[in-house]
């Protein structure tokens, strides 16, 4: 498809989103700036983090299609001495004929690149809506000839961007996969190739396939590195509601403290009456106010929205102390702070990158937050008094602000 800068996203929504695969040659976007060097820098930084924590959480390493144990994976992660992705591959090819390294946590270590991805996803969301789960960034690199875990389907639509080499994606429709269950996790799928669609992407291109597409990546065994954005849309509205309301129900029903066994009715008698503990539960649910239901959903939404739909953000904490005499401004990499007044309590809830902070209602703090969100430099004492400083300090700890 030839990219029409003006009409691309409307066309994408109408013809491709959750409908059809798409290959765009020479895709023009802020994410195109994620070069090989930047991906390598992120990879080494996260590898250093894993070595420091002594676990390889977020990485998977395959040799000849077989996944390796975590401690073995730790031993082969990239280092700064590799200098480039190509240098890392050269070191790996001296040891392995067929290897694949996967990483799903690169966004934890790059605020700058996180902002570039937000620019891309914000445009996407304007046209297709907000994901009902999250977005995550993944990286696949190696000299493997096919995806180690075979033909599969994910719960996410995928945007994929090669940064080194070429990659072929082979795809099947969900209808074909249902009729041919042998396709699931298949490594030998030659008899199904005639029923597939392929997309061949090079550096600078973008591919997309819907969450329902069965797929596998192929290569000729040359080194390649490809990063992707997975937009997870596999949760139903009901599942999201259950997750949002669970803390409220746990709080309210936990107060009952019922641990007695349920008494069964006599044999052959009517079972119309509910046991006593069921009746007490029903009473507790009825006593939950509409405002409490509202606030439970509000908290869940603010957590999701403040993460901009992403699974994770760089989590930088600071122990810096703030006083009324300080001037502060939003960090360049920080997204806006969301806030809303609760309906069940005289409180305000503030949300920043998935972190929720509750505080007493304070119009002065809200005015300060509004000024900071508009990227103003603020002298704290111009807005609040000492008794309102706690909420500002909590946000400073989350590295939302820069103290000048």
Order of alpha helices (4+ residues) and beta strands (2+ residues): alpha-beta-alpha-beta-beta-alpha-alpha-beta-alpha-beta-beta-beta-alpha-beta-beta-beta-beta-alpha-alpha-alpha-beta-beta-beta-beta-alpha-beta-alpha-beta
